[in-house]
Amino acid sequence: MRNGGGPDCLLVTGMPGAGKSTVTRLVAQRLERSARLGGDEVNAMIVNGFVWALGEPADEAARQVELLHRNLCALANNFSDAGFTPLIDAMVPNRSTLDNFRALLAPRRLLFVVLAPGIEACRYRNSIRDPADRFDFDGYEALEAAMRREFGDAGWWLDTAPLSPDQTAELIVREAGRRAVVT
């Protein structure tokens, strides 16, 4: 996952329970020089005043999501410039958010992977998480439809239902440089 000018930036998204954190960790372990940048971990840096993405007040939630994306991209740019492949684990619900990531990461090449094991697999995986890590979410159908509509042919929509996390990571390492390029 390197282009001629240096490390690519890999952005991995998917619905809650799709496996973003697990897969980005496994991909990072397979690369010689890598840094995993988790949206949840960066958000956890806010000690007081945190508002989650769908929380209230909505304008503050939107401001904090924008801050998260800027912080993730600043870290990714710094790691990329130092020769590390940054793997960003973040919720990217629509094309305008993807375009914002692309602009913030320019001129680096962006690889975009949507983990898509299906709604039932996401619900199940979320239900078996440690209760502290569960994400209560009832908008799977609307989110999946919006993501499919919004992304069109951008990046790589990867059906991971028949794959283990290790198989998914291996496939991403092997194919993302060819299949996940955002143009």
Summary of the structure (lengths in Angstrom):
residues: 183
radius of gyration: 15.5
end to end distance: 15.8
largest distance: 44.2
contacts: 543
relative contact order: 0.23
helix: 49%
strand: 16%
